[in-house]
Amino acid sequence: MSVDQRIISRNPATNEPIWSGSLADDATIARAVSVATRAQRTWEATPLDARKDIIRAFADQVTTHSEDAARIISQDNGKPLWEARTEVKSLGNKVQAVFDAYDQRAQTVTKQVNGRQSVTRYRPHAVMAVLGPYNFPMSMPNSHVMPALLAGNTVIFKPSEKVPYAGEYYAQLWQQAGLPDGVLQVIHGDGDVAQKLIAHPQVNGVLFIGSRAAGVSIEKQLAGAPDKICALEMGGNSPLVIWDYDDVRLAVHIALQSGYISSGQRCSSARRLIVNATIAGEFIPALRQAVESIVVGDQFDTNPTPFMGPLVDYGAVRHFFDKYHAAVSAGAHVLVPAEPIPTLGDNFVSPGLIDVTGMPLPDEEIFGPLLQVSTVQTLAEAITQANATQFGLAAGIVTRERAQYEAFYQQTKAGIINWNQPLTGATTAAPFGGAKASGNYRSAGFLSVDYCSYPCASIEDASPAVPTMLPAGVVY
């Protein structure tokens, strides 16, 4: 790959270029790793309080430049400006949670054992590769970058090739906060660049958020490298059960937020909607009406303000409609058709709702605005359907009764299980990660500090002395 090759960010609403940068070649990767390796020694030696001060300064930069950051996310990713603003806000909200988690889970522990001092400290791995997704181009990488930096690692960040502008701007905010040179670097490229970065012998860890296919590829690549820490979050095929409720509008709200926010481009989005047959006659028509009312538009429109923007690019549009048309061809009953919206642009699609009751479904993540509805007669049947997937990122149930929720919770395997709340969204005070094929059991969120450092145990004696009784069989 030659050094003059470029990567271009395009606004998904217009396909117009908004930023360009250099694609990383082999020399770029080698140079970035060398710089990160040298910078890491000094960064680790920087006192923890000083590292925290820089992280606080980053949060200040986010606040100062919040509108610019939100507009860049909207331009690069396509999400509505109001939603991009919530993403930017989450960057600063992460700070105290990361500090609290580190202080709780990586604190130095000292004990007296047989007259000697036993000390457990936590050390950084050293150089970490962070591979970001396109759906949250700043906040999801930040869930890895911030704890990794706090722990004393240096980071080489490769944003998704679909949203390089947002990744570049995110790193600039860290620079403006006073982060030393070489502690956080950005390189750009596709999966080949990621593979070369991962393979570098001086890269000590890989932190990834993205598709299962890409995550499995990383896992295979690292199969012979047990010395590299690896954290994978790989999406899902998440179920939401609508069992009973007091207010149908609340149930509809939870379903819409779970299935259609971010145009269905969230890893935790509900893909399968499992509905109690006894309430289906009320709930499904209400949901259908709500889906038909969703406003799709340019991310900067204000009259009206859209709930959904475009998909990230035309490749995502094609992939979405391939899966949608396959389901319809297999017999799904269309309640609300998903359709292209050419009057808005190539990447705009309307939200879809299909009834798949009684159909065998491919166990796959359809990354777009589609809910697949099925009706069931019993809670046991609902739980069986919910678990009929290789994935295990998120699941949820809407019900009045705690006993129903607890039965669902006990019998469902997922990293996130919600009661009367949307599946989408996360809190910095809790872990975020999946079970089964949705990850490798290294949750981000509050627990991200766990894979950003390792424990080092020491037995220490400031006044050693020869024991009064030597071991049997030796003389000295």
Helices and strands as residue ranges (DSSP letters): E 6-10, E 17-22, H 26-45, H 48-64, H 66-77, H 81-105, E 109-113, E 116-124, E 127-131, H 139-150, E 154-158, H 164-176, E 184-186, H 191-199, E 205-209, H 212-221, E 229-233, E 238-242, H 248-259, G 261-264, E 270-276, H 277-293, H 314-329, E 333-336, E 352-355, E 370-376, H 379-386, E 391-392, E 394-398, H 402-411, E 416-419, E 431-432, E 435-436, E 444-445, G 446-451, E 453-460
